[in-house]
C-alpha cells in the first residue's frame, strides 16, 4: 500500500508533467480522459468508465493517479485520488 505522502508526491509530479506536456496532450488526446501516475501516462479512454477499466486491466488502482479530461478547448477538469476519501 502506498503512503499518503508518496501519493501526494506522485500527484504533484503528475500535475507538473501534465502542465509541462499540456500542448502535446491537447493535440493528441483532445476529448479524452487520461490517467497519469508520477510522470507517466498510464492510460487514455473516451469515458471515465472506460479509463477505469483500462487502469484495472493494468493491475493498478485509480486512487493512485491523477485523472484528467483533455477538452477540445481550454477548459480542464481534474480528478484527484483524494476526492474518493
N, C-alpha and C positions, 0 to 999 in steps of 0.2 A: 504494500500500500504506500502510496506517495504522501509525504507530509504536506501540510498546508503551506509551509514555507517553500517547499520545492514547487508546488503548484503555482504559487504566486510568482516565483522566479520564471517558470516556464511561460506563464501567462504574459508577463512583461516582455519576455523575449519574442513571443508570438506576435503581440501587438506591435512591437518595434519592427519585426520582419514584415508584417502586413503593411505598415506605413512606408517602409523602405521600398517595397515592391508594389505599391498601390497602382501605379500606372500600368505595369505589366499584368497584374491581376485583373484590372478593369478591362483591359483589351482582350484577355484570354478567357475570363470566366464571368463576363457580364451576364446578369440574370441568374446566376447560380449561387449555391451555398458552398462555402469552403470550410474545411477543418484544418487548423494549424496547431501543432504541438512543438513548443520551442521555436526553432527556426526552420521547421519542416512542414511542407504542405502534405497532409495525410490523406485527404480525400476531397472530392468535389461531387456535387449532385444538383439536380434540378429542384429538389424539395428537401425540407428538413428531415422528413421520414426516410427518404432515400439516403441522405447523408448519414443518418444514424445507423442505417443498415450497413452501409459501406464501412463505417467505423467498427461495428460489431464483427463484420467478416474478417477484419484485420486483427481481431482479438484485443481491441482497445476499448476504452470507456470514454464516452463523450465528455464526462466530467473533468477529464484530464487535458482538455484542449480548448482553444478559442474557436468559436464557430461564428462565421461572418457571412452575411448575404452581400454579394457584389452586385449592386444595382446597375441598371442601364444608364443611370445619371450619377449625380454626386451624392445622393443620399446613402447613409450607412446604417445598418442595424447590427449590433454586436451582441452575441450571446456569450456569457462567461460561465464557467463551472460553478461560480458562487451563486448564481441565480437559482440553483436547484437545492440549496441547503435550507 
